Amino acid sequence: MSFNTTLTTQDTVAKIVLSGELDRNTADEFKATIETATQTQLSRLVLFMQDLEYMASAGLRVLIFAKQKMGKAADIYIVGANEIVTDTIQKTGFHHSVILTETYDD
């Protein structure tokens, strides 16, 4: 399955919808979306992962890049990630740096 991202921003909140498989072949596309989103000062990055089927370590590296780029004061929400994606995040301990949630309401 192909990978796709859709970015919307409003004020200091960026929202990215991810779908498909995030692996080493598609991580650069995700990183480019993150770089676009973080061109302005963000307080929150919301990643909707309901349609993301798989995330390899390359995708996790982009999440770490996003957290570093945004700084400690900004929050990253991971919304609706499936068990495979959540497991990857938790096994690496990165769940301590993001907010894992099933739903998101502005």
Rosetta blueprint (number, residue, H / E / L):
1 M L
2 S L
3 F L
4 N E
5 T E
6 T E
7 L E
8 T E
9 T E
10 Q E
11 D L
12 T L
13 V E
14 A E
15 K E
16 I E
17 V E
18 L E
19 S E
20 G E
21 E E
22 L E
23 D L
24 R L
25 N L
26 T L
27 A H
28 D H
29 E H
30 F H
31 K H
32 A H
33 T H
34 I H
35 E H
36 T H
37 A H
38 T L
39 Q L
40 T L
41 Q L
42 L L
43 S L
44 R E
45 L E
46 V E
47 L E
48 F E
49 M E
50 Q E
51 D E
52 L E
53 E E
54 Y E
55 M E
56 A L
57 S H
58 A H
59 G H
60 L H
61 R H
62 V H
63 L H
64 I H
65 F H
66 A H
67 K H
68 Q H
69 K H
70 M H
71 G L
72 K L
73 A L
74 A L
75 D E
76 I E
77 Y E
78 I E
79 V E
80 G L
81 A L
82 N L
83 E H
84 I H
85 V H
86 T H
87 D H
88 T H
89 I H
90 Q H
91 K H
92 T L
93 G L
94 F H
95 H H
96 H H
97 S L
98 V L
99 I E
100 L E
101 T E
102 E L
103 T L
104 Y L
105 D L
106 D L
